[in-house]
Every structure is written in structure tokens, then in C-alpha cells.
Amino acid sequence: MKTGTRPRRRVSLHLWMYRRRAVILASLAGILLAATLVVGYFTRVVVTRFDGRRWNLPSRIYSDMAVWRRGDSGSPERLIRKLDRLL
């Protein structure tokens, strides 16, 4: 250590944060503002893209109760008829 220089004083974290509270709060406010703007932008993009848009084809539900077990009397033609009926 050089002679004539004082050792560097350690400052506690709480004191450091207290002294720089304006900078810390401004940084947090900036981050919050940026996050709000990003979420708002993507919300606007999604809403404008899908709002009022109707699907060109109507949706269909393909469901019918059919139990197929091993040993049942079934044929490929029966399956084809069933699938055609569901369309």
C-alpha cells in the first residue's frame, strides 16, 4: 500500500442503494414502460390481425361414437361408409 493514501472505505449495499435511489427508480420505471409498450404493441398486432376475421370454411366436428374391437364383424367397406357419412 502506498504511503499517504487512505484505504478505500466500504459502503453497505443499503447505503449505496439509498444514494442512487433516483437512478434505480428511473431505470425500473424505464424497464416497466418498455415492457408495457412491447405488450401493447403485440396485443394491437394480434387484435388487428384476428379481429372481425371470419373463417372461410365453417368448422365441422368429426365425432361419432364407434367402438371397434377385435373380433367384431367389420369390413373395410363399413369403415369407408362410416367415414364418408361423417364428411
DSSP file with accessible surface (Angstrom, degrees, kcal/mol):
  #  RESIDUE AA STRUCTURE BP1 BP2  ACC     N-H-->O    O-->H-N    N-H-->O    O-->H-N    TCO  KAPPA ALPHA  PHI   PSI    X-CA   Y-CA   Z-CA
    1    1 A M              0   0  186      0, 0.0     2,-0.1     0, 0.0     0, 0.0   0.000 360.0 360.0 360.0 139.9    0.0    0.0    0.0
    2    2 A K    >   -     0   0  167      1,-0.1     3,-0.9     4,-0.1     2,-0.3  -0.411 360.0-113.2 -71.0 148.9    1.2    3.5   -0.8
    3    3 A T  T 3  S+     0   0  140      1,-0.2     3,-0.1    -2,-0.1    -1,-0.1  -0.573  97.6  26.8 -81.3 141.5    2.0    5.7    2.0
    4    4 A G  T 3  S+     0   0   86      1,-0.3     2,-0.4    -2,-0.3    -1,-0.2   0.387  95.0 107.5  92.0  -6.3   -0.2    8.7    2.4
    5    5 A T    <   -     0   0   76     -3,-0.9    -1,-0.3     3,-0.0     3,-0.0  -0.864  65.5-129.9-105.7 142.1   -3.3    7.2    0.8
    6    6 A R        -     0   0  229     -2,-0.4     3,-0.1    -3,-0.1    -4,-0.1  -0.623  29.7-104.1 -85.0 147.2   -6.2    6.2    2.8
    7    7 A P        -     0   0   95      0, 0.0     2,-0.2     0, 0.0    -1,-0.1  -0.361  46.0 -94.9 -67.2 149.0   -7.7    2.7    2.3
    8    8 A R        -     0   0  239      1,-0.1     2,-0.3    -3,-0.0    -3,-0.0  -0.473  40.3-126.5 -68.7 131.6  -10.9    2.7    0.3
    9    9 A R        -     0   0  180     -2,-0.2     2,-0.4    -3,-0.1    -1,-0.1  -0.611  16.7-131.1 -83.3 135.3  -14.0    2.8    2.5
   10   10 A R        -     0   0  234     -2,-0.3     2,-0.4     0, 0.0    -1,-0.0  -0.696  18.2-154.5 -85.8 136.3  -16.6    0.0    2.0
   11   11 A V        -     0   0   61     -2,-0.4     5,-0.0     1,-0.0     0, 0.0  -0.910  19.8-115.9-113.0 136.4  -20.1    1.2    1.7
   12   12 A S     >  -     0   0   69     -2,-0.4     4,-2.4     1,-0.1     5,-0.2  -0.270  23.8-116.5 -68.3 157.0  -23.0   -1.1    2.7
   13   13 A L  H  > S+     0   0  114      1,-0.2     4,-2.8     2,-0.2     5,-0.2   0.903 114.1  54.4 -61.9 -40.6  -25.4   -2.1   -0.1
   14   14 A H  H  > S+     0   0  154      1,-0.2     4,-2.2     2,-0.2    -1,-0.2   0.915 110.1  46.0 -61.7 -41.9  -28.4   -0.3    1.6
   15   15 A L  H  > S+     0   0   60      2,-0.2     4,-2.5     1,-0.2    -1,-0.2   0.912 112.1  51.5 -67.9 -39.9  -26.5    2.9    1.7
   16   16 A W  H  X S+     0   0  107     -4,-2.4     4,-1.5     1,-0.2    -2,-0.2   0.927 112.4  46.1 -62.1 -44.2  -25.4    2.5   -1.9
   17   17 A M  H  < S+     0   0   88     -4,-2.8    -1,-0.2     1,-0.2    -2,-0.2   0.885 111.3  52.4 -66.8 -38.4  -28.9    1.9   -3.0
   18   18 A Y  H >< S+     0   0  142     -4,-2.2     3,-1.1    -5,-0.2     4,-0.2   0.920 109.7  48.6 -64.0 -41.2  -30.2    4.8   -0.9
   19   19 A R  H 3< S+     0   0  135     -4,-2.5     3,-0.2     1,-0.2    -1,-0.2   0.813 120.0  37.3 -69.3 -29.2  -27.7    7.2   -2.5
   20   20 A R  T 3X S+     0   0  109     -4,-1.5     4,-2.4    -5,-0.2    -1,-0.2   0.045  78.7 120.4-110.2  26.3  -28.6    6.1   -6.0
   21   21 A R  H <> S+     0   0  125     -3,-1.1     4,-2.8     1,-0.2     5,-0.3   0.860  72.2  54.7 -63.5 -33.9  -32.3    5.6   -5.5
   22   22 A A  H  > S+     0   0   73     -3,-0.2     4,-2.4    -4,-0.2    -1,-0.2   0.937 111.3  44.4 -66.0 -42.5  -33.3    8.1   -8.2
   23   23 A V  H  > S+     0   0   98      2,-0.2     4,-2.3     1,-0.2    -2,-0.2   0.921 115.2  48.5 -67.9 -42.0  -31.2    6.3  -10.8
   24   24 A I  H  X S+     0   0   49     -4,-2.4     4,-2.5     2,-0.2    -2,-0.2   0.938 113.7  46.1 -64.4 -46.6  -32.5    2.9   -9.7
   25   25 A L  H  X S+     0   0  113     -4,-2.8     4,-2.5     1,-0.2    -2,-0.2   0.899 112.5  50.8 -64.9 -38.3  -36.1    4.1   -9.7
   26   26 A A  H  X S+     0   0   64     -4,-2.4     4,-2.3    -5,-0.3    -1,-0.2   0.908 111.1  49.2 -66.2 -38.7  -35.7    5.8  -13.1
   27   27 A S  H  X S+     0   0   66     -4,-2.3     4,-2.4     2,-0.2    -2,-0.2   0.933 112.3  47.2 -65.3 -44.8  -34.2    2.6  -14.5
   28   28 A L  H  X S+     0   0  103     -4,-2.5     4,-2.5     2,-0.2    -2,-0.2   0.901 111.8  50.8 -64.5 -38.7  -37.0    0.4  -13.2
   29   29 A A  H  X S+     0   0   59     -4,-2.5     4,-2.6     2,-0.2    -1,-0.2   0.905 110.3  50.2 -65.5 -38.1  -39.6    2.9  -14.5
   30   30 A G  H  X S+     0   0   39     -4,-2.3     4,-2.6     2,-0.2    -2,-0.2   0.914 110.9  48.2 -65.1 -41.9  -38.0    2.7  -17.9
   31   31 A I  H  X S+     0   0  114     -4,-2.4     4,-2.6     2,-0.2    -2,-0.2   0.924 112.9  48.5 -64.8 -43.3  -38.0   -1.0  -17.9
   32   32 A L  H  X S+     0   0  118     -4,-2.5     4,-2.4     2,-0.2    -2,-0.2   0.918 112.2  48.9 -63.5 -41.2  -41.6   -1.1  -16.9
   33   33 A L  H  X S+     0   0  108     -4,-2.6     4,-2.5     2,-0.2    -2,-0.2   0.930 111.6  48.9 -64.4 -44.0  -42.5    1.4  -19.6
   34   34 A A  H  X S+     0   0   52     -4,-2.6     4,-2.4     2,-0.2    -2,-0.2   0.922 111.8  49.0 -63.5 -42.4  -40.7   -0.5  -22.3
   35   35 A A  H  X S+     0   0   50     -4,-2.6     4,-2.6     1,-0.2     5,-0.2   0.911 111.0  50.4 -64.1 -40.3  -42.4   -3.8  -21.2
   36   36 A T  H  X S+     0   0   84     -4,-2.4     4,-2.5     1,-0.2    -2,-0.2   0.915 111.0  48.8 -64.3 -41.5  -45.8   -2.1  -21.3
   37   37 A L  H  X S+     0   0  113     -4,-2.5     4,-2.5     2,-0.2    -2,-0.2   0.904 111.5  49.3 -65.9 -39.8  -45.1   -0.7  -24.8
   38   38 A V  H  X S+     0   0   78     -4,-2.4     4,-2.4     2,-0.2     5,-0.2   0.943 113.3  45.9 -65.4 -46.0  -44.0   -4.1  -26.1
   39   39 A V  H  X S+     0   0   94     -4,-2.6     4,-2.4     1,-0.2     5,-0.2   0.925 113.7  49.9 -63.6 -41.8  -47.0   -5.9  -24.6
   40   40 A G  H  X S+     0   0   40     -4,-2.5     4,-2.3    -5,-0.2    -1,-0.2   0.908 110.4  50.4 -62.9 -40.9  -49.3   -3.2  -26.0
   41   41 A Y  H  X S+     0   0  121     -4,-2.5     4,-2.4     2,-0.2    -2,-0.2   0.949 113.0  44.2 -62.9 -49.5  -47.7   -3.4  -29.5
   42   42 A F  H  X S+     0   0  122     -4,-2.4     4,-2.4     1,-0.2     5,-0.2   0.868 112.1  53.5 -67.9 -32.7  -48.1   -7.2  -29.7
   43   43 A T  H  X S+     0   0   77     -4,-2.4     4,-2.7    -5,-0.2     5,-0.2   0.937 110.1  47.9 -64.0 -43.4  -51.6   -7.0  -28.4
   44   44 A R  H  X S+     0   0  150     -4,-2.3     4,-2.6    -5,-0.2     5,-0.3   0.916 111.1  51.0 -64.5 -40.1  -52.5   -4.5  -31.0
   45   45 A V  H  X S+     0   0   48     -4,-2.4     4,-1.7     1,-0.2    -2,-0.2   0.945 113.6  44.0 -62.9 -45.7  -50.9   -6.6  -33.8
   46   46 A V  H  X S+     0   0   80     -4,-2.4     4,-2.1     2,-0.2     5,-0.3   0.928 114.8  48.5 -67.2 -42.8  -52.8   -9.7  -32.7
   47   47 A V  H  X S+     0   0   76     -4,-2.7     4,-2.4     1,-0.2    -2,-0.2   0.936 113.0  46.7 -66.2 -43.6  -56.1   -8.0  -32.3
   48   48 A T  H  < S+     0   0   98     -4,-2.6    -1,-0.2    -5,-0.2    -2,-0.2   0.838 113.4  50.6 -68.6 -28.7  -55.9   -6.2  -35.6
   49   49 A R  H  < S+     0   0  167     -4,-1.7    -1,-0.2    -5,-0.3    -2,-0.2   0.876 125.0  23.4 -75.1 -38.3  -54.9   -9.4  -37.4
   50   50 A F  H >< S+     0   0  109     -4,-2.1     3,-1.2    -5,-0.2     2,-0.3   0.567  91.1 111.5-107.9 -10.1  -57.7  -11.6  -36.0
   51   51 A D  T 3< S-     0   0  126     -4,-2.4     3,-0.1    -5,-0.3    -4,-0.0  -0.488  94.5  -1.8 -71.8 128.3  -60.5   -9.1  -35.1
   52   52 A G  T 3  S+     0   0   63     -2,-0.3     2,-0.5     1,-0.2    -1,-0.3   0.490  95.2 136.9  75.8   0.7  -63.5   -9.5  -37.3
   53   53 A R    <   -     0   0  136     -3,-1.2     2,-0.4     0, 0.0    -1,-0.2  -0.703  38.1-159.5 -85.7 125.2  -61.9  -12.2  -39.4
   54   54 A R        -     0   0  206     -2,-0.5     2,-0.2    -3,-0.1    -3,-0.0  -0.792  25.1-107.5-101.4 146.1  -64.3  -15.0  -40.2
   55   55 A W        -     0   0  198     -2,-0.4     4,-0.1     1,-0.1    -1,-0.0  -0.454  20.1-136.3 -70.7 142.0  -63.0  -18.3  -41.2
   56   56 A N  S    S+     0   0  154     -2,-0.2    -1,-0.1     1,-0.1    -2,-0.0   0.863  90.9  44.6 -68.1 -36.1  -63.6  -19.1  -44.9
   57   57 A L  S    S-     0   0  143      3,-0.0    -1,-0.1    -3,-0.0    -2,-0.1  -0.901  92.7-115.2-110.5 138.5  -64.7  -22.6  -44.2
   58   58 A P        -     0   0  102      0, 0.0     2,-0.2     0, 0.0    -2,-0.1  -0.389  35.6-110.2 -68.9 148.1  -67.2  -23.5  -41.5
   59   59 A S        -     0   0  116     -4,-0.1     2,-0.4    -2,-0.1    -4,-0.0  -0.516  33.0-160.1 -78.8 147.3  -65.8  -25.6  -38.8
   60   60 A R        -     0   0  151     -2,-0.2     2,-0.6    -3,-0.1    27,-0.0  -0.953  13.2-137.2-126.6 149.1  -67.0  -29.2  -38.5
   61   61 A I        -     0   0  151     -2,-0.4     2,-1.1     2,-0.1    -2,-0.0  -0.928  12.0-158.6-107.5 119.7  -67.0  -31.6  -35.7
   62   62 A Y        +     0   0  131     -2,-0.6     2,-0.4     2,-0.0    25,-0.1  -0.798  41.5 128.4 -98.4  92.3  -66.0  -35.0  -36.7
   63   63 A S        +     0   0   88     -2,-1.1     2,-0.3    23,-0.1    -2,-0.1  -0.993  17.0 150.6-148.0 142.4  -67.3  -37.2  -33.9
   64   64 A D        -     0   0   69     -2,-0.4     2,-0.6     2,-0.1    22,-0.0  -0.892  47.8-108.2-164.8 137.5  -69.4  -40.3  -33.7
   65   65 A M        +     0   0  155     -2,-0.3     2,-0.4     2,-0.0    -2,-0.0  -0.607  50.8 155.9 -75.4 115.7  -69.4  -43.0  -31.2
   66   66 A A        -     0   0   40     -2,-0.6     2,-0.6     2,-0.0    -2,-0.1  -0.962  25.1-161.9-143.1 123.9  -67.9  -46.1  -32.7
   67   67 A V        -     0   0   69     -2,-0.4     2,-0.6     2,-0.0    -2,-0.0  -0.935   6.5-169.6-108.2 122.3  -66.3  -48.9  -30.8
   68   68 A W        +     0   0  111     -2,-0.6     2,-0.3     4,-0.0    -2,-0.0  -0.956  12.1 175.5-115.0 115.9  -64.1  -51.1  -32.8
   69   69 A R    >   -     0   0  173     -2,-0.6     3,-1.9     1,-0.0     2,-0.1  -0.857  39.7 -91.8-118.3 157.3  -63.0  -54.3  -31.1
   70   70 A R  T 3  S+     0   0  249     -2,-0.3     3,-0.1     1,-0.3    -1,-0.0  -0.424 113.6  24.9 -65.2 132.3  -61.0  -57.2  -32.1
   71   71 A G  T 3  S+     0   0   80      1,-0.3    -1,-0.3    -2,-0.1     2,-0.1   0.334  87.3 135.4  94.7  -9.6  -63.3  -59.9  -33.4
   72   72 A D    <   -     0   0   76     -3,-1.9     2,-1.5     1,-0.1    -1,-0.3  -0.415  67.6-108.2 -67.7 151.4  -66.2  -57.6  -34.4
   73   73 A S        +     0   0  112     -3,-0.1     2,-0.3    -2,-0.1    -1,-0.1  -0.663  66.6 141.1 -83.1  94.3  -67.8  -58.2  -37.7
   74   74 A G        -     0   0   45     -2,-1.5    -3,-0.1     4,-0.0     3,-0.0  -0.939  31.8-163.3-132.5 158.2  -66.5  -55.3  -39.6
   75   75 A S     >  -     0   0   44     -2,-0.3     4,-1.9     1,-0.1     3,-0.2  -0.940  35.7-111.0-136.8 161.3  -65.2  -54.7  -43.0
   76   76 A P  H  > S+     0   0   89      0, 0.0     4,-2.5     0, 0.0     5,-0.2   0.874 118.9  56.9 -60.3 -32.9  -63.2  -52.1  -44.8
   77   77 A E  H  > S+     0   0  115      1,-0.2     4,-2.6     2,-0.2     5,-0.2   0.885 104.2  52.1 -65.2 -39.1  -66.3  -51.1  -46.7
   78   78 A R  H  > S+     0   0  103     -3,-0.2     4,-2.2     2,-0.2    -1,-0.2   0.918 110.7  47.8 -62.6 -42.5  -68.2  -50.5  -43.4
   79   79 A L  H  X S+     0   0   77     -4,-1.9     4,-2.6     2,-0.2    -2,-0.2   0.922 111.6  50.2 -64.5 -41.6  -65.4  -48.2  -42.2
   80   80 A I  H  X S+     0   0   94     -4,-2.5     4,-2.7     1,-0.2     5,-0.2   0.918 110.3  49.7 -64.8 -42.2  -65.3  -46.3  -45.5
   81   81 A R  H  X S+     0   0  158     -4,-2.6     4,-2.2     2,-0.2    -1,-0.2   0.908 111.1  50.1 -62.1 -41.9  -69.1  -45.8  -45.4
   82   82 A K  H  X S+     0   0   34     -4,-2.2     4,-1.7     1,-0.2    -2,-0.2   0.942 112.3  46.2 -63.8 -44.5  -68.9  -44.5  -41.8
   83   83 A L  H  X S+     0   0   93     -4,-2.6     4,-0.9     1,-0.2    -2,-0.2   0.893 111.9  51.2 -67.1 -38.6  -66.1  -42.1  -42.7
   84   84 A D  H >< S+     0   0  104     -4,-2.7     3,-0.5     1,-0.2    -1,-0.2   0.887 107.9  53.3 -63.7 -37.9  -68.0  -40.8  -45.8
   85   85 A R  H 3< S+     0   0  156     -4,-2.2    -1,-0.2     1,-0.2    -2,-0.2   0.862 104.8  55.1 -66.2 -34.2  -71.1  -40.3  -43.7
   86   86 A L  H 3<        0   0   53     -4,-1.7    -1,-0.2     1,-0.2    -2,-0.2   0.725 360.0 360.0 -73.9 -19.6  -69.1  -38.1  -41.2
   87   87 A L    <<        0   0  123     -4,-0.9    -1,-0.2    -3,-0.5    -2,-0.2   0.781 360.0 360.0 -77.7 360.0  -67.9  -35.8  -44.0
